[in-house]
Structure formats: C-alpha cells, structure tokens
Amino acid sequence: VSSISGTGLDTTISLTGDARTFSLKSIPASWWANPPVTSPVWRLYFQGFMWVGYVAHTQDDPVVTTRLVDLALEFIAANPDTGVSARGWDEGTNLRREQQLNCLYSLTQDPRLIPAITMSAAANIDMKRYYGLPNTPPHNHGLMANLALLESGTLLGKPGWRQFAVARLTRDSAGAFTSSGVSIEQASEYWQ
C-alpha cells in the first residue's frame, strides 16, 4: 500500500505501481476481472488482495472489516475462477489472495468467506497452475501456495487440503537444491 487516507467506507487506498486510488465505498465490479491499470504490480496487489490485511489492521474499524469481507464476496461474484490463469486466477495472484482471505477469516470468523477461500484453495490445488513439480522446478510461489493451503485447511477444518499441501511440500523439497547443496531458485538471496 502506497498510501491510505480517510476513515470508514471513505477509506481511500493507493497501491504501488500506479497513481490510481480506490475507495472502499465503491469499487466497480468490472475492476475485479479487468482493473483499469496496466501495471502488473498494481494488478497483482489489487486482485491478490494484498492490501486487505494492511487496511484491516491499520483501520481497526468494524465497518471497514465488514466492507472488506463484502469486497471479497464481490470479487468472487464478479470474477469467479474459470480454471485458467487469467483475471487474477494465476498461481501468484491467487496464492496471495488466499493468504489475505485466510487473514480476513481469522480476524472475522465470517462464514460468508468460506466459499471464497474454497474457490481459492481449489485453484491452488489445480496442478495446471501450480508452480512446482512435476510441471516446473520447485519455486517459492509453490512454497507460498502450499503454506496458504495449509492455513486454509486449518482454518476451515479440511485435513485433506493440509495433507495435499504437505505431500507437495515433501515432494518439491527433494528437488529444491542441486547435488552441491545450492538452491535452484533464481535469486541469490534465497540461498541463505
């Protein structure tokens, strides 16, 4: 989040990647599938709901928290998963949204979030979109997706999700390093 101003439903948010702002009061339904910004960073942050936890915790306002739940439901209604990596349903955007939905559910215990978390978990489980073995080398996105799925499984009492995530983590961990013990990740910071 680049900036946040206002209170309650008049809270206005700016995200890194573009100067465009939006208000909690009214986000056009068309933005959920096709945000009016070309910046891939802005789109990732927006559709991945990466701003939701920050807004919920900095505002500490029940009106804001309820509105954030409503926005999650609006996203799912206007932009349901079609089984392809488009409109915010790619692995990277979805895993981040699942993390934020988990956070929002932990904060509110609002059962209306369960279908949104379930849809995100199903997309996460989809092996065509998973960033890890067997389709791609192990990757930090796969690790984060599995951690999000573990959390979702814990929150919603879905042991099958947890078992699935643990199996992927176990399988991928065997291929995460070269025979010399160097991480295969693309960034040298990960080696630490």
Number of C-alpha atoms within 10 A of each C-alpha: 16 12 10 19 12 12 14 18 17 14 16 17 18 19 20 15 17 15 10 12 12 15 16 19 13 10 13 10 15 12 17 23 18 15 17 12 15 11 12 11 13 22 25 20 20 23 24 23 24 21 19 23 19 14 20 20 13 9 18 13 15 12 13 22 22 15 17 21 21 14 20 22 17 17 20 18 13 14 19 17 19 10 13 14 16 13 20 25 24 21 25 21 22 27 27 22 28 27 24 22 27 26 18 22 20 13 13 14 13 12 11 13 19 18 12 23 25 16 16 27 22 15 24 26 19 13 14 16 19 25 22 24 18 13 11 11 14 25 21 15 17 25 20 17 27 25 18 26 30 21 21 27 22 14 16 15 11 14 13 11 21 19 14 16 24 16 13 19 20 11 15 20 15 10 16 19 15 10 8 6 9 13 19 16 15 10 8 10 8 11 12 6
